[in-house]
Amino acid sequence: MVEPEDLRAYVGGSQTDIEFITDCVIEAMLLVNQYVGGSNCPEEIIDNAVLVTGSELFNRRNAPSGIAQFASLDGAPVRVSLDPMRQTYALLDRWALRGV
């Protein structure tokens, strides 16, 4: 099971972010568990999916209107996915049935 401290280390967040990180972990767990449903997905895969989804949720905070801004003069804005599970679908699709 993923703990807030695991996600904090994964995203490189500070200790002052722990309350927000805890919310991200809870939301990521809900999203991942809803997606896999009652399938027989290994716990290690679910934990990895929670970390990846949680990091997407965490990084959204720095992407107003879905656009990430970078602190360099030559950096171009990058659109952030609206679906925080976009990266985890391929990981979980081996065990979960999509679109049923």
Residue frames relative to the residue before (quaternion, step in Angstrom):
aa qw qx qy qz dx dy dz
M 1.0000 0.0000 0.0000 0.0000 0.00 0.00 0.00
V 0.4155 -0.7186 0.5107 0.2238 3.55 -0.92 0.97
E 0.2070 -0.7626 0.6052 0.0964 3.55 -0.92 0.98
P 0.6549 -0.5146 0.3635 0.4174 3.63 -1.14 0.42
E 0.6287 0.5412 -0.3400 0.4431 3.60 1.01 -0.71
D 0.6006 0.5536 -0.3505 0.4581 3.61 1.13 -0.66
L 0.6869 0.4627 -0.2827 0.4838 3.58 0.90 -0.92
R 0.6073 0.5535 -0.3587 0.4430 3.60 1.00 -0.74
A 0.6697 0.4780 -0.2934 0.4867 3.59 0.95 -0.86
Y 0.6424 0.5503 -0.3168 0.4290 3.60 0.99 -0.84
V 0.7667 0.3510 -0.1841 0.5051 3.58 0.95 -0.90
G 0.4383 -0.7010 0.4575 0.3274 3.59 1.24 -0.20
G 0.3140 0.7690 -0.4958 0.2535 3.56 1.13 0.64
S 0.4814 -0.6504 0.5012 0.3066 3.53 -1.26 0.34
Q 0.6699 -0.4987 0.3697 0.4073 3.53 -1.30 0.28
T 0.6086 0.5628 -0.3549 0.4324 3.60 1.14 -0.53
D 0.6462 0.5246 -0.3094 0.4598 3.60 1.25 -0.38
I 0.4144 0.7785 -0.4310 0.1910 3.60 1.25 -0.26
E 0.6270 0.5273 -0.3561 0.4494 3.63 1.01 -0.65
F 0.6676 0.4750 -0.2931 0.4927 3.59 0.94 -0.87
I 0.6357 0.5290 -0.3221 0.4607 3.59 1.00 -0.80
T 0.6175 0.5363 -0.3405 0.4638 3.59 1.01 -0.74
D 0.6433 0.5085 -0.3147 0.4781 3.59 0.98 -0.83
C 0.6452 0.5228 -0.3159 0.4590 3.60 1.00 -0.83
V 0.6413 0.5162 -0.3232 0.4668 3.61 0.99 -0.81
I 0.6569 0.5084 -0.3153 0.4590 3.59 0.89 -0.90
E 0.6817 0.4788 -0.2922 0.4698 3.59 0.87 -0.92
A 0.6426 0.5194 -0.3213 0.4626 3.59 0.99 -0.81
M 0.6400 0.5178 -0.3263 0.4646 3.60 0.97 -0.81
L 0.6497 0.5154 -0.3156 0.4612 3.57 0.95 -0.86
L 0.6700 0.5039 -0.2982 0.4563 3.58 0.89 -0.92
V 0.6919 0.4745 -0.2821 0.4653 3.58 0.84 -0.99
N 0.6808 0.4887 -0.3017 0.4547 3.59 0.84 -0.90
Q 0.6195 0.5236 -0.3414 0.4749 3.58 1.06 -0.69
Y 0.6731 0.5109 -0.3008 0.4422 3.58 0.94 -0.86
V 0.7361 0.4076 -0.2500 0.4791 3.60 0.83 -0.91
G 0.2394 -0.8123 0.5067 0.1618 3.58 1.22 -0.39
G 0.7842 -0.3055 0.2431 0.4822 3.56 -0.90 -0.93
S 0.3628 0.7494 -0.4921 0.2540 3.59 1.19 0.29
N 0.5142 -0.6576 0.4757 0.2773 3.53 -1.28 0.45
C 0.1418 0.8101 -0.5460 0.1596 3.57 0.71 1.14
P 0.5028 -0.6623 0.4579 0.3144 3.63 -0.87 0.89
E 0.5939 -0.6102 0.4071 0.3306 3.56 -1.04 0.84
E 0.6302 0.5451 -0.3358 0.4392 3.61 1.02 -0.76
I 0.6452 0.5047 -0.3118 0.4815 3.58 1.06 -0.76
I 0.6397 0.5151 -0.3214 0.4714 3.58 0.97 -0.83
D 0.6475 0.5174 -0.3216 0.4579 3.60 0.94 -0.87
N 0.6482 0.5059 -0.3161 0.4733 3.59 0.98 -0.83
A 0.6498 0.5141 -0.3117 0.4651 3.59 0.98 -0.84
V 0.6337 0.5177 -0.3306 0.4703 3.59 1.03 -0.74
L 0.6467 0.5138 -0.3228 0.4622 3.61 0.96 -0.80
V 0.6778 0.4856 -0.2962 0.4658 3.58 0.87 -0.93
T 0.6731 0.4805 -0.2931 0.4797 3.59 0.91 -0.90
G 0.6434 0.5267 -0.3122 0.4595 3.57 1.00 -0.82
S 0.6502 0.5066 -0.3259 0.4630 3.58 1.01 -0.75
E 0.6130 0.5317 -0.3447 0.4720 3.58 1.09 -0.66
L 0.6567 0.4991 -0.3041 0.4766 3.57 0.96 -0.86
F 0.6488 0.5211 -0.3137 0.4573 3.59 0.97 -0.83
N 0.7196 0.4643 -0.2538 0.4496 3.58 0.86 -0.94
R 0.5154 0.6380 -0.4135 0.3953 3.58 1.22 -0.28
R 0.5651 0.6218 -0.3808 0.3860 3.56 1.11 -0.64
N 0.7310 0.3896 -0.2139 0.5178 3.58 1.13 -0.67
A 0.6550 0.4774 -0.3094 0.4973 3.56 1.24 0.38
P 0.1056 -0.8237 0.5546 0.0529 3.60 0.33 1.20
S 0.8381 0.0796 -0.1185 0.5265 3.55 -0.95 0.97
G 0.6492 -0.5550 0.3100 0.4177 3.59 1.15 0.59
I 0.6387 0.4923 -0.3367 0.4861 3.58 1.22 0.33
A 0.2842 -0.7605 0.5629 0.1549 3.55 -0.68 1.13
Q 0.1860 -0.7644 0.6104 0.0929 3.55 -0.94 0.93
F 0.2045 -0.7792 0.5801 0.1205 3.57 -1.00 0.72
A 0.5128 -0.7061 0.4209 0.2476 3.53 -1.06 0.83
S 0.5732 0.5471 -0.4251 0.4375 3.58 0.97 0.68
L 0.5806 -0.6201 0.4058 0.3373 3.56 -1.10 0.64
D 0.7367 0.4070 -0.2327 0.4873 3.57 1.10 -0.64
G 0.4979 0.6659 -0.4234 0.3598 3.61 1.26 0.03
A 0.2943 -0.7465 0.5722 0.1692 3.53 -1.01 0.81
P 0.5256 -0.6193 0.4614 0.3567 3.62 -1.02 0.65
V 0.1766 -0.7798 0.5962 0.0724 3.54 -1.10 0.77
R 0.4039 -0.7074 0.5238 0.2492 3.57 -0.88 0.93
V 0.2848 -0.7473 0.5845 0.1370 3.53 -0.98 0.98
S 0.5533 -0.6271 0.4339 0.3351 3.58 -0.98 0.84
L 0.4428 -0.6894 0.5090 0.2639 3.56 -1.03 0.78
D 0.6929 0.4182 -0.2587 0.5273 3.59 1.22 -0.44
P 0.3174 -0.7881 0.4925 0.1886 3.62 -0.37 1.16
M 0.6740 0.4824 -0.3029 0.4704 3.60 1.23 -0.23
R 0.3232 0.7917 -0.4795 0.1972 3.58 1.24 0.05
Q 0.7113 0.4473 -0.2621 0.4746 3.59 0.93 -0.84
T 0.7008 0.4984 -0.2772 0.4285 3.59 1.11 -0.52
Y 0.4852 0.6775 -0.4445 0.3286 3.60 1.15 -0.31
A 0.6746 0.4928 -0.3084 0.4549 3.60 0.80 -0.93
L 0.6347 0.5331 -0.3205 0.4585 3.57 1.06 -0.72
L 0.7686 0.3890 -0.1883 0.4717 3.59 0.91 -0.92
D 0.5444 0.6692 -0.3922 0.3193 3.61 1.13 -0.50
R 0.5424 0.6110 -0.4058 0.4096 3.59 1.17 -0.35
W 0.7717 0.3263 -0.1584 0.5225 3.58 1.11 -0.72
A 0.7514 0.3550 -0.2005 0.5188 3.62 1.04 -0.66
L 0.3558 -0.7156 0.5582 0.2232 3.54 -1.07 0.73
R 0.2277 -0.7910 0.5582 0.1041 3.55 -0.75 1.06
G 0.8533 0.2259 -0.1498 0.4453 3.53 -1.16 0.71
V 0.4150 0.7021 -0.4871 0.3126 3.58 1.08 0.56
